Amino acid sequence: MSDRVKGACLTMGGAACWGVSGCMGQYLFTRENMDSTWLVPIRLFLAGLLLCGFYFFKDRKTLFDPWNIKKNPRNAIDLVIYGVAGVSCCQFLYFLTIQLSTAGIATILQDLSPVLILLVLCLQQRRAPRLFELCSIVLALVGVFLLTTHGSFTSLAISPAALLAGIVCAGTVVIYTMWPKNLQAQYPTPMLQGWAFLMGGTLFHLVFRPWTMGYVPSAVGVFGIIVVVVVGNVLAFSLYMSGVPLIGPQRASLYSFAEPVTAAIISTLVLGSPFTGWDALGFACIFVMLVLLSLPAPHKDAN
């Protein structure tokens, strides 16, 4: 199997797992009365324990090597930025957006990240966006407009808080997609994910203090927590981040469209979330945007 095919399968598989996890989160918020500030700290901390515990027994030296400041102080700084500002904040904002809207809306807003990645790449390369890149930016803006307003110039179809959380979430995707290149060249991606989850879970426990909320999940709620931890954290991030180095961040963003598609189908058919023609048009615009950004640049390899 070529690296490109393998990378595509890994990123699509990880994205589909995110879609399933997002819908489970929507179920927990709407049917089990959970709150994102209760769920996310527990989700991150448990996932971090699982992955770091695995590597503790498999390769203890490698597990703690990124924190060896004498050997390479940059690794520790990169890991904190990647784990806290990237992965962990993305997780919280993603579930907050789901709680404020739906899993489908949250995932499609998160998929604005390729446009932000494009802008970062243009700044790094000190160039203006090409014509097809400008078209992709316009499509992204049109898609978000249709999704969030349903064609109205005077009102929003979702809350401003959901829109803001979703857009900022897309920004955190840029961080965890582009920042860890140096770390990924040295360490296994699942191990880096473990530290990211553990740091985020610890931080959010201190910030939100979920043990003071008095919430006790039902048996179904416990099952839902297991799903979002194992499928949405351990499996999804490990698959997706293992695929990104094989096909590059821009092409990976195209295959990650499996996430909003999965989330929209499940949330509409199973959870009863509304899905209008405006939503379909918005999804189509975002998908075409991703296709355009996945095209190889003239005379250059897209990777």
SEGU-139401 format. One record per residue: x, y, z of N, C-alpha, C in turn; residue number from 1; chain; residue in one letter. Coordinates in Angstrom, 1 decimal. Example, Ala and Ser with C-alpha at 12.3 -4.5 7.8 and 13.67 -1.06 7.14 Angstrom:
BEGIN
13.2_-5.7_7.8_12.3_-4.5_7.8_13.2_-3.3_7.8_1_A_A
12.8_-2.2_7.1_13.7_-1.1_7.1_12.9_0.0_7.9_2_A_S
REM end
This chain:
BEGIN
0.8_-1.2_0.0_0.0_0.0_0.0_0.9_1.2_0.0_1_A_M
0.6_2.2_-0.9_1.4_3.4_-1.0_1.1_4.3_0.2_2_A_S
2.1_5.2_0.5_1.9_6.1_1.6_0.7_7.0_1.4_3_A_D
0.4_7.4_0.1_-0.8_8.2_-0.1_-2.1_7.5_0.2_4_A_R
-2.2_6.3_-0.2_-3.4_5.5_0.1_-3.5_5.2_1.6_5_A_V
-2.4_4.8_2.2_-2.4_4.6_3.6_-2.8_5.8_4.4_6_A_K
-2.2_6.9_4.0_-2.5_8.2_4.7_-4.0_8.6_4.5_7_A_G
-4.5_8.4_3.3_-5.9_8.7_3.1_-6.8_7.8_4.0_8_A_A
-6.5_6.5_4.1_-7.3_5.6_4.9_-7.2_6.0_6.4_9_A_C
-6.0_6.3_6.8_-5.9_6.7_8.2_-6.6_7.9_8.6_10_A_L
-6.5_9.0_7.7_-7.2_10.2_8.0_-8.7_10.1_7.9_11_A_T
-9.2_9.4_6.9_-10.6_9.2_6.8_-11.2_8.4_8.0_12_A_M
-10.4_7.3_8.4_-10.8_6.5_9.5_-10.9_7.4_10.8_13_A_G
-9.9_8.2_11.0_-9.8_9.0_12.2_-11.0_10.0_12.2_14_A_G
-11.2_10.6_11.0_-12.3_11.6_10.9_-13.7_11.0_11.2_15_A_A
-13.9_9.8_10.6_-15.2_9.1_10.9_-15.4_8.8_12.4_16_A_A
-14.3_8.4_13.0_-14.4_8.2_14.5_-14.7_9.5_15.2_17_A_C
-14.2_10.6_14.8_-14.6_11.9_15.4_-16.1_12.2_15.2_18_A_W
-16.6_11.9_14.0_-18.0_12.1_13.7_-18.9_11.3_14.6_19_A_G
-18.5_10.0_14.8_-19.2_9.1_15.8_-19.2_9.7_17.2_20_A_V
-18.0_10.1_17.6_-17.8_10.6_18.9_-18.6_11.9_19.1_21_A_S
-18.6_12.8_18.1_-19.3_14.0_18.2_-20.8_13.8_18.4_22_A_G
-21.4_12.8_17.7_-22.8_12.5_17.8_-23.1_11.9_19.2_23_A_C
-22.2_11.1_19.7_-22.3_10.6_21.0_-22.3_11.7_22.0_24_A_M
-21.4_12.7_21.8_-21.4_13.9_22.7_-22.7_14.6_22.6_25_A_G
-23.3_14.8_21.4_-24.6_15.4_21.3_-25.7_14.7_22.1_26_A_Q
-25.6_13.3_22.0_-26.6_12.5_22.7_-26.4_12.8_24.2_27_A_Y
-25.2_12.8_24.7_-25.0_12.9_26.1_-25.5_14.3_26.6_28_A_L
-25.3_15.3_25.8_-25.7_16.7_26.2_-27.2_16.8_26.1_29_A_F
-27.9_16.2_25.1_-29.3_16.5_25.0_-30.2_15.4_25.7_30_A_T
-29.7_14.2_25.9_-30.5_13.2_26.5_-30.0_12.8_27.9_31_A_R
-28.7_13.0_28.2_-28.2_12.6_29.5_-27.9_13.8_30.4_32_A_E
-28.1_15.0_29.8_-27.9_16.3_30.6_-26.5_16.5_31.1_33_A_N
-25.5_16.0_30.3_-24.1_16.3_30.7_-23.8_17.7_30.2_34_A_M
-22.7_18.2_30.7_-22.2_19.5_30.3_-20.7_19.3_29.7_35_A_D
-20.4_20.1_28.7_-19.1_20.0_28.1_-17.9_20.2_29.1_36_A_S
-18.2_21.1_30.1_-17.2_21.3_31.1_-17.0_20.2_32.1_37_A_T
-18.0_19.3_32.1_-17.9_18.0_32.9_-17.3_16.9_32.1_38_A_W
-17.7_16.8_30.9_-17.3_15.7_30.0_-15.9_15.8_29.5_39_A_L
-15.5_16.9_29.0_-14.2_17.1_28.4_-13.0_16.8_29.3_40_A_V
-13.0_17.3_30.5_-11.8_17.0_31.4_-11.7_15.5_31.7_41_A_P
-12.8_14.9_31.9_-12.8_13.4_32.2_-12.4_12.7_30.9_42_A_I
-12.9_13.0_29.8_-12.6_12.4_28.5_-11.1_12.5_28.3_43_A_R
-10.5_13.7_28.4_-9.1_13.9_28.1_-8.2_13.1_29.1_44_A_L
-8.5_13.2_30.3_-7.7_12.6_31.4_-7.7_11.1_31.2_45_A_F
-8.8_10.5_31.0_-8.9_9.0_30.8_-8.1_8.6_29.6_46_A_L
-8.3_9.3_28.5_-7.6_8.9_27.3_-6.1_9.1_27.4_47_A_A
-5.7_10.1_28.2_-4.3_10.3_28.4_-3.7_9.2_29.3_48_A_G
-4.4_8.8_30.3_-4.0_7.7_31.1_-3.8_6.4_30.3_49_A_L
-4.8_6.1_29.4_-4.7_4.9_28.6_-3.5_4.9_27.7_50_A_L
-3.2_6.0_27.0_-2.1_6.0_26.1_-0.8_6.1_26.8_51_A_L
-0.7_6.9_27.8_0.6_7.0_28.5_0.9_5.8_29.3_52_A_C
-0.2_5.1_29.9_0.0_3.9_30.6_0.5_2.8_29.6_53_A_G
0.0_2.8_28.4_0.5_1.8_27.4_2.0_1.9_27.2_54_A_F
2.4_3.2_26.9_3.8_3.4_26.6_4.7_3.3_27.8_55_A_Y
4.1_3.5_29.0_4.9_3.3_30.3_5.4_1.9_30.4_56_A_F
4.6_0.9_30.0_5.0_-0.5_30.0_5.7_-0.9_28.7_57_A_F
5.4_-0.2_27.6_6.0_-0.6_26.4_7.4_0.0_26.2_58_A_K
7.6_1.2_26.5_8.8_1.9_26.2_8.9_3.1_27.2_59_A_D
9.3_2.9_28.4_9.3_3.9_29.4_10.2_5.1_29.1_60_A_R
11.4_4.7_28.6_12.4_5.7_28.3_11.9_6.7_27.2_61_A_K
11.3_6.2_26.2_10.8_7.0_25.1_9.6_7.9_25.6_62_A_T
8.8_7.4_26.5_7.7_8.1_27.0_8.1_9.4_27.7_63_A_L
9.2_9.4_28.5_9.6_10.6_29.2_10.7_11.4_28.5_64_A_F
11.1_10.9_27.4_12.2_11.5_26.7_11.9_13.0_26.2_65_A_D
10.6_13.3_25.8_10.3_14.6_25.4_10.5_15.7_26.5_66_A_P
10.5_15.2_27.7_10.6_16.1_28.9_12.0_16.3_29.3_67_A_W
13.0_15.7_28.6_14.4_15.8_29.0_14.9_17.1_28.5_68_A_N
14.8_18.1_29.4_15.2_19.5_29.0_16.7_19.6_28.7_69_A_I
17.5_18.9_29.3_18.9_18.9_29.1_19.3_18.4_27.7_70_A_K
18.5_17.4_27.2_18.8_16.9_25.9_18.3_17.8_24.8_71_A_K
17.0_18.2_24.9_16.4_19.1_23.9_15.3_19.9_24.5_72_A_N
15.5_21.1_25.0_14.5_21.9_25.7_13.3_22.3_24.8_73_A_P
13.6_22.3_23.5_12.6_22.7_22.5_11.4_21.7_22.5_74_A_R
11.8_20.4_22.7_10.7_19.4_22.6_9.7_19.6_23.7_75_A_N
10.1_19.9_24.9_9.1_20.1_26.0_8.2_21.3_25.7_76_A_A
8.7_22.4_25.1_7.9_23.6_24.8_7.0_23.2_23.7_77_A_I
7.5_22.5_22.6_6.6_22.1_21.5_5.5_21.2_22.0_78_A_D
5.8_20.3_22.9_4.7_19.4_23.4_3.7_20.1_24.2_79_A_L
4.0_21.1_25.0_3.0_21.8_25.7_2.1_22.7_24.8_80_A_V
2.7_23.3_23.8_1.9_24.1_22.9_1.0_23.2_22.1_81_A_I
1.6_22.1_21.6_0.8_21.2_20.8_-0.3_20.5_21.6_82_A_Y
0.0_20.1_22.8_-1.0_19.4_23.6_-2.0_20.3_24.3_83_A_G
-1.7_21.5_24.7_-2.6_22.3_25.4_-3.4_23.3_24.4_84_A_V
-2.6_24.1_23.7_-3.2_25.1_22.8_-3.8_24.4_21.6_85_A_A
-3.3_23.2_21.2_-3.8_22.5_20.0_-4.8_21.5_20.4_86_A_G
-4.4_20.3_20.7_-5.3_19.2_20.9_-6.4_19.4_22.0_87_A_V
-5.9_19.9_23.2_-6.9_20.0_24.3_-7.9_21.1_24.1_88_A_S
-7.5_22.3_23.7_-8.4_23.3_23.4_-9.3_23.0_22.3_89_A_C
-8.8_22.3_21.3_-9.7_21.9_20.2_-10.8_21.0_20.7_90_A_C
-10.4_20.0_21.6_-11.4_19.1_22.1_-12.5_19.8_22.9_91_A_Q
-12.1_20.8_23.7_-13.1_21.5_24.5_-14.0_22.3_23.6_92_A_F
-13.4_23.1_22.7_-14.2_24.0_21.9_-15.1_23.2_20.9_93_A_L
-14.7_22.0_20.5_-15.5_21.2_19.6_-16.7_20.7_20.4_94_A_Y
-16.6_20.2_21.6_-17.7_19.7_22.3_-18.6_20.9_22.8_95_A_F
-18.0_22.0_23.1_-18.8_23.2_23.4_-19.7_23.6_22.3_96_A_L
-19.1_23.6_21.1_-19.9_23.9_19.9_-21.0_22.9_19.6_97_A_T
-20.8_21.6_19.9_-21.8_20.6_19.8_-22.9_20.9_20.8_98_A_I
-22.5_21.3_22.0_-23.5_21.5_23.0_-24.4_22.8_22.7_99_A_Q
-23.8_23.7_22.0_-24.5_25.0_21.6_-25.2_24.9_20.3_100_A_L
-24.9_23.8_19.5_-25.6_23.6_18.2_-25.9_22.2_18.0_101_A_S
-25.2_21.6_17.0_-25.3_20.1_16.7_-23.9_19.6_16.3_102_A_T
-23.8_18.3_16.3_-22.5_17.7_15.9_-22.2_18.0_14.5_103_A_A
-23.2_18.0_13.6_-22.9_18.4_12.2_-22.4_19.8_12.0_104_A_G
-23.0_20.7_12.7_-22.5_22.1_12.6_-21.1_22.3_13.2_105_A_I
-20.9_21.6_14.3_-19.6_21.7_15.0_-18.5_21.2_14.1_106_A_A
-18.7_20.1_13.4_-17.7_19.5_12.6_-17.4_20.3_11.3_107_A_T
-18.5_20.9_10.7_-18.2_21.6_9.5_-17.5_22.9_9.8_108_A_I
-17.8_23.6_11.0_-17.1_24.8_11.3_-15.6_24.4_11.6_109_A_L
-15.4_23.3_12.2_-14.0_22.9_12.5_-13.3_22.7_11.2_110_A_Q
-14.0_22.3_10.1_-13.4_22.0_8.8_-13.0_23.3_8.1_111_A_D
-13.2_24.5_8.7_-12.6_25.7_8.1_-11.1_25.7_8.3_112_A_L
-10.6_24.8_9.1_-9.1_24.8_9.4_-8.2_24.8_8.1_113_A_S
-8.6_24.1_7.0_-7.7_24.2_5.8_-7.5_25.6_5.3_114_A_P
-8.5_26.4_5.4_-8.4_27.8_4.9_-7.4_28.5_5.8_115_A_V
-7.4_28.3_7.1_-6.5_28.9_8.0_-5.1_28.4_7.8_116_A_L
-5.0_27.0_7.5_-3.7_26.4_7.2_-3.1_27.1_5.9_117_A_I
-4.0_27.3_4.9_-3.6_28.0_3.7_-3.0_29.4_4.0_118_A_L
-3.7_30.1_4.8_-3.2_31.5_5.1_-1.9_31.4_5.8_119_A_L
-1.7_30.5_6.7_-0.4_30.3_7.4_0.7_30.0_6.4_120_A_V
0.4_29.0_5.5_1.4_28.7_4.5_1.8_29.8_3.6_121_A_L
0.8_30.6_3.3_1.1_31.8_2.4_2.0_32.8_3.2_122_A_C
1.7_33.0_4.5_2.6_33.9_5.2_4.0_33.3_5.3_123_A_L
4.1_32.0_5.6_5.4_31.3_5.7_6.2_31.4_4.4_124_A_Q
5.5_31.3_3.2_6.1_31.3_1.9_6.2_32.7_1.3_125_A_Q
5.6_33.7_2.1_5.7_35.1_1.7_5.1_35.3_0.2_126_A_R
3.9_34.8_0.1_3.3_34.9_-1.2_1.8_35.1_-1.0_127_A_R
1.1_35.6_-2.1_-0.3_35.8_-2.1_-1.0_34.5_-2.5_128_A_A
-2.2_34.3_-2.0_-3.0_33.1_-2.4_-3.2_33.1_-4.0_129_A_P
-3.1_31.9_-4.5_-3.3_31.7_-5.9_-4.8_31.8_-6.2_130_A_R
-5.2_31.8_-7.5_-6.6_32.0_-7.9_-7.5_30.9_-7.3_131_A_L
-7.0_29.7_-7.4_-7.9_28.6_-6.9_-8.0_28.6_-5.4_132_A_F
-6.9_29.1_-4.8_-6.9_29.3_-3.3_-7.9_30.4_-2.9_133_A_E
-7.9_31.5_-3.6_-8.9_32.5_-3.4_-10.3_32.0_-3.5_134_A_L
-10.5_31.2_-4.6_-11.8_30.6_-4.8_-12.2_29.8_-3.6_135_A_C
-11.3_29.0_-3.1_-11.6_28.2_-1.9_-11.9_29.0_-0.7_136_A_S
-11.3_30.1_-0.5_-11.6_31.0_0.6_-13.0_31.5_0.5_137_A_I
-13.4_31.9_-0.7_-14.8_32.4_-1.0_-15.8_31.3_-0.7_138_A_V
-15.5_30.1_-1.2_-16.4_29.0_-0.9_-16.6_28.7_0.5_139_A_L
-15.5_28.8_1.3_-15.6_28.6_2.7_-16.5_29.6_3.4_140_A_A
-16.3_30.9_3.0_-17.1_31.9_3.6_-18.6_31.8_3.2_141_A_L
-18.8_31.4_2.0_-20.2_31.2_1.5_-20.8_30.0_2.3_142_A_V
-20.0_28.9_2.4_-20.5_27.7_3.1_-20.9_28.0_4.6_143_A_G
-20.0_28.8_5.2_-20.3_29.1_6.6_-21.5_30.1_6.7_144_A_V
-21.7_31.0_5.8_-22.8_31.9_5.7_-24.1_31.1_5.6_145_A_F
-24.1_30.1_4.7_-25.3_29.3_4.5_-25.7_28.5_5.7_146_A_L
-24.7_27.9_6.3_-24.9_27.0_7.4_-25.4_27.8_8.6_147_A_L
-24.8_29.0_8.8_-25.1_29.7_10.1_-26.3_30.7_10.0_148_A_T
-26.7_31.0_8.7_-27.8_32.0_8.6_-29.0_31.4_7.8_149_A_T
-28.8_30.3_7.1_-29.8_29.7_6.2_-30.3_30.7_5.2_150_A_H
-29.3_31.5_4.7_-29.6_32.4_3.6_-30.2_33.8_4.1_151_A_G
-30.3_34.0_5.4_-30.9_35.3_5.8_-29.7_36.2_6.1_152_A_S
-29.9_37.5_5.8_-28.9_38.5_6.1_-29.2_39.2_7.4_153_A_F
-30.2_38.8_8.1_-30.6_39.6_9.3_-30.6_38.7_10.5_154_A_T
-30.4_37.4_10.4_-30.5_36.5_11.6_-29.6_35.3_11.5_155_A_S
-29.2_34.7_12.6_-28.4_33.6_12.6_-29.2_32.3_12.9_156_A_L
-28.9_31.2_12.2_-29.6_29.9_12.5_-29.0_29.2_13.7_157_A_A
-27.8_29.6_14.1_-27.2_29.1_15.3_-26.8_30.3_16.2_158_A_I
-26.4_30.0_17.4_-26.1_31.1_18.4_-24.7_31.7_18.0_159_A_S
-24.5_33.0_18.3_-23.2_33.6_18.0_-22.1_32.8_18.8_160_A_P
-22.4_32.4_20.0_-21.4_31.6_20.8_-21.0_30.4_20.1_161_A_A
-21.9_29.6_19.5_-21.6_28.4_18.8_-20.7_28.7_17.6_162_A_A
-21.0_29.8_16.9_-20.2_30.2_15.7_-18.8_30.6_16.1_163_A_L
-18.7_31.4_17.2_-17.4_31.8_17.6_-16.5_30.6_18.1_164_A_L
-17.2_29.7_18.9_-16.5_28.5_19.4_-16.0_27.6_18.3_165_A_A
-16.8_27.5_17.2_-16.5_26.6_16.1_-15.3_27.2_15.3_166_A_G
-15.3_28.5_15.1_-14.2_29.1_14.3_-12.9_29.1_15.1_167_A_I
-13.0_29.4_16.4_-11.7_29.3_17.2_-11.2_27.8_17.2_168_A_V
-12.2_26.9_17.3_-11.8_25.5_17.2_-11.0_25.1_16.0_169_A_C
-11.5_25.7_14.8_-10.7_25.5_13.6_-9.3_26.0_13.7_170_A_A
-9.1_27.1_14.4_-7.8_27.7_14.6_-6.9_26.7_15.4_171_A_G
-7.5_26.0_16.4_-6.7_25.1_17.2_-6.3_23.9_16.4_172_A_T
-7.1_23.5_15.4_-6.8_22.4_14.5_-5.5_22.7_13.7_173_A_V
-5.3_24.0_13.3_-4.1_24.4_12.6_-2.9_24.2_13.5_174_A_V
-3.0_24.5_14.8_-1.9_24.3_15.7_-1.5_22.8_15.8_175_A_I
-2.5_21.9_16.1_-2.1_20.5_16.3_-1.8_19.8_15.0_176_A_Y
-2.2_20.4_13.8_-1.8_19.8_12.5_-0.4_20.2_12.1_177_A_T
-0.1_21.4_12.3_1.2_22.0_11.7_2.3_22.0_12.7_178_A_M
2.0_22.2_14.0_3.1_22.4_15.0_4.0_21.2_15.3_179_A_W
3.4_20.0_15.3_4.3_18.9_15.9_5.2_18.1_14.9_180_A_P
5.5_18.8_13.8_6.3_18.1_12.8_7.6_17.6_13.4_181_A_K
8.3_18.4_14.1_9.6_18.0_14.7_9.4_16.9_15.7_182_A_N
8.3_17.0_16.5_8.1_15.9_17.5_7.7_14.6_16.8_183_A_L
6.9_14.7_15.8_6.5_13.4_15.1_7.7_12.8_14.4_184_A_Q
8.7_13.5_14.1_9.9_12.9_13.5_10.7_12.1_14.5_185_A_A
10.4_12.4_15.8_11.2_11.7_16.8_10.5_10.7_17.6_186_A_Q
9.1_10.9_17.8_8.4_10.0_18.7_7.1_9.5_18.0_187_A_Y
6.5_8.4_18.5_5.3_7.9_18.0_4.1_8.9_18.2_188_A_P
3.3_9.0_17.2_2.2_9.9_17.4_1.2_9.6_18.5_189_A_T
0.8_8.3_18.7_-0.1_8.0_19.9_0.5_8.4_21.2_190_A_P
1.9_8.3_21.3_2.5_8.7_22.6_2.3_10.2_22.8_191_A_M
2.6_11.0_21.8_2.4_12.4_21.9_1.0_12.8_22.2_192_A_L
0.0_12.0_21.6_-1.4_12.2_21.9_-1.7_12.0_23.4_193_A_Q
-1.0_10.9_23.9_-1.2_10.6_25.3_-0.9_11.8_26.2_194_A_G
0.3_12.3_26.0_0.8_13.5_26.8_-0.2_14.7_26.6_195_A_W
-0.6_14.9_25.4_-1.5_16.0_25.1_-2.8_15.9_25.9_196_A_A
-3.4_14.7_25.8_-4.7_14.4_26.6_-4.5_14.6_28.1_197_A_F
-3.4_14.0_28.6_-3.1_14.1_30.0_-2.9_15.5_30.5_198_A_L
-2.2_16.3_29.7_-2.0_17.7_30.1_-3.3_18.5_30.1_199_A_M
-4.1_18.3_29.0_-5.4_19.0_28.9_-6.4_18.5_29.9_200_A_G
-6.4_17.2_30.2_-7.3_16.7_31.2_-7.0_17.3_32.6_201_A_G
-5.7_17.4_32.9_-5.3_17.9_34.2_-5.7_19.4_34.3_202_A_T
-5.3_20.1_33.2_-5.6_21.6_33.2_-7.1_21.9_33.3_203_A_L
-7.9_21.2_32.6_-9.4_21.4_32.6_-10.0_21.0_33.9_204_A_F
-9.5_20.0_34.5_-10.0_19.6_35.8_-9.7_20.7_36.8_205_A_H
-8.6_21.4_36.8_-8.3_22.5_37.7_-9.1_23.7_37.3_206_A_L
-9.4_23.9_36.0_-10.2_25.1_35.6_-11.7_24.9_35.9_207_A_V
-12.2_23.8_35.5_-13.7_23.6_35.6_-14.2_22.8_36.9_208_A_F
-13.3_22.1_37.5_-13.6_21.4_38.8_-14.9_20.6_38.6_209_A_R
-14.9_19.6_37.7_-16.1_18.8_37.5_-16.6_18.1_38.7_210_A_P
-15.8_17.8_39.7_-16.2_17.1_40.8_-17.1_17.9_41.7_211_A_W
-17.2_19.2_41.5_-18.0_20.1_42.3_-19.4_20.2_41.7_212_A_T
-19.7_19.7_40.5_-20.9_19.9_39.8_-22.0_18.9_40.3_213_A_M
-21.7_17.9_41.0_-22.7_17.0_41.5_-23.4_16.1_40.5_214_A_G
-22.8_16.0_39.3_-23.4_15.2_38.2_-23.0_13.7_38.4_215_A_Y
-23.9_12.8_38.3_-23.7_11.4_38.3_-24.3_10.7_37.1_216_A_V
-23.4_10.2_36.2_-23.9_9.7_34.9_-24.7_8.3_35.1_217_A_P
-25.7_8.1_34.2_-26.4_6.8_34.2_-25.5_5.8_33.6_218_A_S
-26.0_4.5_33.5_-25.2_3.5_32.8_-25.0_3.8_31.4_219_A_A
-26.0_4.4_30.7_-25.9_4.8_29.3_-24.8_5.9_29.2_220_A_V
-24.9_6.8_30.2_-23.9_7.9_30.2_-22.5_7.4_30.3_221_A_G
-22.3_6.4_31.2_-20.9_5.8_31.3_-20.5_5.1_30.0_222_A_V
-21.4_4.4_29.4_-21.1_3.8_28.0_-20.7_4.9_27.0_223_A_F
-21.4_6.1_27.1_-21.1_7.2_26.2_-19.7_7.8_26.4_224_A_G
-19.4_7.9_27.7_-18.0_8.4_28.1_-17.0_7.4_27.5_225_A_I
-17.2_6.1_27.6_-16.2_5.1_27.1_-16.1_5.3_25.6_226_A_I
-17.2_5.5_24.9_-17.2_5.7_23.4_-16.4_7.0_23.0_227_A_V
-16.6_8.1_23.7_-15.9_9.3_23.3_-14.5_9.3_23.7_228_A_V
-14.1_8.5_24.7_-12.7_8.3_25.1_-12.0_7.4_24.2_229_A_V
-12.5_6.3_23.9_-11.8_5.3_23.1_-11.9_5.6_21.6_230_A_V
-13.1_5.8_21.2_-13.3_6.1_19.7_-12.9_7.5_19.4_231_A_V
-13.3_8.5_20.2_-13.1_9.9_19.8_-11.8_10.4_20.2_232_A_G
-11.1_9.9_21.1_-9.8_10.4_21.5_-8.7_9.4_21.1_233_A_N
-8.6_8.3_21.7_-7.5_7.3_21.5_-7.4_6.9_20.0_234_A_V
-8.5_6.5_19.5_-8.5_5.9_18.1_-8.5_7.0_17.1_235_A_L
-9.4_8.0_17.2_-9.5_9.0_16.2_-8.2_9.9_16.0_236_A_A
-7.7_10.4_17.1_-6.5_11.2_17.0_-5.3_10.4_16.5_237_A_F
-5.2_9.2_17.0_-4.0_8.4_16.6_-4.1_8.0_15.1_238_A_S
-5.3_7.7_14.6_-5.4_7.4_13.2_-5.1_8.7_12.3_239_A_L
-5.8_9.8_12.7_-5.6_11.0_11.9_-4.2_11.5_11.9_240_A_Y
-3.6_11.6_13.1_-2.3_12.2_13.2_-1.2_11.3_12.6_241_A_M
-1.5_10.0_12.5_-0.6_9.1_11.8_-0.7_9.2_10.3_242_A_S
-1.8_9.7_9.8_-2.0_9.9_8.4_-1.5_11.2_7.9_243_A_G
-1.5_12.2_8.7_-1.1_13.5_8.2_0.4_13.6_7.7_244_A_V
1.4_13.0_8.4_2.7_13.0_7.8_2.9_12.3_6.5_245_A_P
2.0_11.4_6.2_2.1_10.6_4.9_1.5_11.4_3.7_246_A_L
0.5_12.3_3.9_-0.1_13.0_2.8_-0.1_14.5_2.9_247_A_I
0.4_15.0_4.1_0.4_16.4_4.2_-0.8_17.0_4.8_248_A_G
-0.8_18.1_5.5_-1.9_18.7_6.2_-3.0_19.1_5.3_249_A_P
-2.7_19.7_4.1_-3.8_20.1_3.2_-4.6_19.0_2.6_250_A_Q
-3.9_18.0_2.2_-4.6_16.8_1.6_-5.4_16.1_2.7_251_A_R
-4.8_16.0_3.9_-5.5_15.3_5.0_-6.8_16.0_5.3_252_A_A
-6.8_17.4_5.2_-8.1_18.1_5.5_-9.2_17.7_4.5_253_A_S
-8.9_17.3_3.3_-9.9_16.8_2.3_-10.5_15.5_2.8_254_A_L
-9.7_14.6_3.2_-10.2_13.3_3.7_-10.9_13.4_5.0_255_A_Y
-10.6_14.5_5.8_-11.3_14.6_7.1_-12.7_15.0_6.9_256_A_S
-13.2_15.3_5.6_-14.6_15.6_5.4_-15.5_14.4_5.8_257_A_F
-14.9_13.2_6.0_-15.6_12.1_6.5_-16.2_12.4_7.8_258_A_A
-15.6_13.3_8.6_-16.2_13.6_9.9_-17.5_14.3_9.9_259_A_E
-17.6_15.5_9.2_-19.0_16.1_9.1_-20.0_15.3_8.4_260_A_P
-19.6_14.5_7.4_-20.6_13.7_6.7_-21.1_12.6_7.7_261_A_V
-20.2_12.0_8.4_-20.6_11.0_9.4_-21.5_11.6_10.5_262_A_T
-21.1_12.8_11.0_-21.8_13.4_12.1_-23.2_13.9_11.6_263_A_A
-23.3_14.4_10.4_-24.6_14.9_9.8_-25.5_13.7_9.6_264_A_A
-25.0_12.6_9.1_-25.9_11.5_8.9_-26.5_10.9_10.2_265_A_I
-25.6_10.7_11.2_-26.0_10.1_12.4_-26.9_11.1_13.2_266_A_I
-26.5_12.4_13.3_-27.3_13.3_14.1_-28.7_13.5_13.5_267_A_S
-28.8_13.5_12.1_-30.1_13.6_11.5_-30.9_12.4_11.6_268_A_T
-30.4_11.2_11.2_-31.2_10.0_11.2_-31.4_9.4_12.6_269_A_L
-30.5_9.5_13.5_-30.6_8.9_14.8_-31.0_9.9_15.9_270_A_V
-30.4_11.1_15.9_-30.7_12.0_16.9_-31.8_13.0_16.6_271_A_L
-32.3_13.0_15.3_-33.4_13.9_14.9_-33.0_15.3_14.7_272_A_G
-31.7_15.6_14.5_-31.3_17.0_14.3_-31.8_17.5_12.9_273_A_S
-32.3_18.8_12.8_-32.7_19.2_11.5_-31.6_19.4_10.5_274_A_P
-31.9_19.0_9.3_-30.9_19.2_8.2_-31.6_19.8_7.0_275_A_F
-31.4_21.0_6.7_-32.2_21.7_5.7_-31.4_21.8_4.3_276_A_T
-32.1_22.3_3.3_-31.4_22.5_2.0_-30.3_23.5_2.1_277_A_G
-30.4_24.5_3.0_-29.3_25.4_3.2_-28.1_24.7_3.8_278_A_W
-28.4_23.8_4.7_-27.3_23.1_5.3_-26.5_22.2_4.2_279_A_D
-27.3_21.6_3.4_-26.7_20.8_2.3_-25.9_21.7_1.4_280_A_A
-26.4_22.9_1.0_-25.6_23.8_0.2_-24.3_24.2_0.9_281_A_L
-24.4_24.5_2.2_-23.2_24.9_3.0_-22.2_23.8_3.0_282_A_G
-22.7_22.5_3.2_-21.8_21.4_3.2_-21.1_21.3_1.9_283_A_F
-21.8_21.4_0.8_-21.3_21.3_-0.6_-20.2_22.3_-0.8_284_A_A
-20.4_23.6_-0.4_-19.4_24.6_-0.5_-18.1_24.3_0.2_285_A_C
-18.3_23.8_1.4_-17.1_23.4_2.2_-16.3_22.3_1.6_286_A_I
-17.1_21.3_1.0_-16.4_20.1_0.4_-15.7_20.6_-0.9_287_A_F
-16.3_21.4_-1.7_-15.6_21.9_-2.9_-14.3_22.7_-2.5_288_A_V
-14.5_23.5_-1.4_-13.3_24.2_-0.9_-12.2_23.2_-0.6_289_A_M
-12.5_22.1_0.1_-11.5_21.2_0.5_-10.9_20.5_-0.8_290_A_L
-11.7_20.2_-1.8_-11.2_19.6_-3.0_-10.2_20.6_-3.7_291_A_V
-10.5_21.9_-3.8_-9.6_22.9_-4.4_-8.3_22.9_-3.6_292_A_L
-8.4_22.9_-2.3_-7.1_23.0_-1.5_-6.3_21.8_-1.6_293_A_L
-6.9_20.7_-2.0_-6.1_19.4_-2.1_-5.4_19.3_-3.4_294_A_S
-5.7_20.2_-4.4_-5.1_20.1_-5.7_-3.6_20.5_-5.6_295_A_L
-2.8_19.8_-6.4_-1.3_20.1_-6.3_-1.1_21.5_-6.9_296_A_P
-0.2_22.2_-6.3_0.2_23.5_-6.8_1.0_23.4_-8.1_297_A_A
0.9_24.3_-9.0_1.6_24.2_-10.3_3.1_24.0_-10.1_298_A_P
3.6_23.0_-10.8_5.0_22.7_-10.8_5.6_22.3_-9.4_299_A_H
4.7_22.0_-8.5_5.2_21.6_-7.2_4.3_20.4_-6.7_300_A_K
5.0_19.6_-5.8_4.2_18.6_-5.1_3.4_19.2_-4.0_301_A_D
2.1_18.8_-3.9_1.3_19.4_-2.9_1.7_19.0_-1.5_302_A_A
2.5_17.9_-1.3_2.9_17.5_0.0_4.1_18.4_0.5_303_A_N
REM end
